[in-house]
Amino acid sequence: MAILYHLTMLPPDNPDCEALSQEVSVLRERFGGEVVYLNPNRSAPIYIPRLFFGLHLLRTLRQSEGRFHLHHAYNPDPFPFPVLRALRRPVVYSLTGGVARRPPISFLSRIAAVTVMDTKSLARLRAWGLENVFRVSPGIDTTRFTYTPRPWERDIWLMAGSAPWTKEQFHTKGVTALLEAAQQEPRLHLVFLWRGVLTKRMMEQVAAAGLEERVTVLDRQVNVNRVLAGVHASVVLASTPTIVKAYPHSLMESLASGKPVLISRAIPMAEDVAAMGCGVVVEEISTTGVLDALASLERDYENYQQAARAVGREMFSLEGMVRSFRDVYRAVAGSAVYRPLAQGEP
């Protein structure tokens, strides 16, 4: 089976440091295929709205369809990209974030398959009348992670993932709140996993807050297992369920290494964290919200850590993710929507 993967983000400078690129790389290794980036704004002379993403490639995409069995598009929210309607091969549309609002059902119903990672989004889409929706399992290569305890002495060490893509996301992804919390809590040390975007702005904010001694920004490819060995827990914050993955890789990696997590209520994974007791749900993205979550983490750290060690490696297996996508691909390939193209057919 050969699949053409469509990504709506800008091409990352270092795909190995970006979670979605890592996932697609695994799927390409298992199922074969290629990647195309629909966002033209890396080289466009003016900003191109996402309504037009991929249209500049449409002729090339349709000419290449004879080499692929299906298309697999990724996007945080259910945006009705016109380019997807113009493709002849079946399309799998993966929503990487949670679904909070009613989406364009008429558009999604014409897609061969829509995937989500959390049960709440699945239930909402089905309640709104979407029948071609599947839940896929979140997964990472848990064998890369080992448990290394960090003794809880005086200071608190957190690894922060899901770095901002835009200036606005310094607020909506809680970076500002974390820095302000560190200013008020002198025991707090933060290790940010960065990805080459807005690095200068981040370093300026760290300096302006006077936190150079307690904030580390890792703007390069790192061994995350080693980073996790030096922290007590990990944190990902988001004001809405569409600006980060429903199951952020850094938090799955943290649990796989036996380290509990702090997670915003808006992120779908928060329900699992609360149910399994493997971390603290942050109720609001603010200095107070972060400090309250840290206090809860400190009060019951041993129990949170034990729960993380018990569930992390089993719940987020890479094979489980691959199997769930295989089921979706097979369902699409076996449906009436699918028709093998003849050799050379446009």
Stockholm file with secondary structure:
# STOCKHOLM 1.0

chainA/1-346         MAILYHLTMLPPDNPDCEALSQEVSVLRERFGGEVVYLNPNRSAPIYIPRLFFGLHLLRTLRQSEGRFHLHHAYNPDPFPFPVLRALRRPVVYSLTGGVARRPPISFLSRIAAVTVMDTKSLARLRAWGLENVFRVSPGIDTTRFTYTPRPWERDIWLMAGSAPWTKEQFHTKGVTALLEAAQQEPRLHLVFLWRGVLTKRMMEQVAAAGLEERVTVLDRQVNVNRVLAGVHASVVLASTPTIVKAYPHSLMESLASGKPVLISRAIPMAEDVAAMGCGVVVEEISTTGVLDALASLERDYENYQQAARAVGREMFSLEGMVRSFRDVYRAVAGSAVYRPLAQGEP
#=GR chainA/1-346 SS CCEEEEECSCCCSCGGGCHHHHHHHHHHHHHCEEEEECCCTTTCSSCCCGGGTTGGGHHHHHHHGGGCSEEEEEESSCCCCHHHHTCSSCEEEEECSCCCSCCCHHHHTTSSEEEESSHHHHHHHHHTTCCSEEECCCCBCGGGCCCCCCCCSSCEEEEECSCCSSSTHHHHTTHHHHHHHHHHCTTEEEEEECCSSSHHHHHHHHHHTTCTTTEEEECSCCCHHHHHHTCSEEEECCSSTTSSCSSCHHHHHHHHTTCCEEEETTSTHHHHHHHHTSEEEECSSSHHHHHHHHHHHHHTHHHHHHHHHHHHHHHTBHHHHHHHHHHHHHHHHTSTTCCCCCTTCC
#=GC SS_cons         CCEEEEECSCCCSCGGGCHHHHHHHHHHHHHCEEEEECCCTTTCSSCCCGGGTTGGGHHHHHHHGGGCSEEEEEESSCCCCHHHHTCSSCEEEEECSCCCSCCCHHHHTTSSEEEESSHHHHHHHHHTTCCSEEECCCCBCGGGCCCCCCCCSSCEEEEECSCCSSSTHHHHTTHHHHHHHHHHCTTEEEEEECCSSSHHHHHHHHHHTTCTTTEEEECSCCCHHHHHHTCSEEEECCSSTTSSCSSCHHHHHHHHTTCCEEEETTSTHHHHHHHHTSEEEECSSSHHHHHHHHHHHHHTHHHHHHHHHHHHHHHTBHHHHHHHHHHHHHHHHTSTTCCCCCTTCC
//
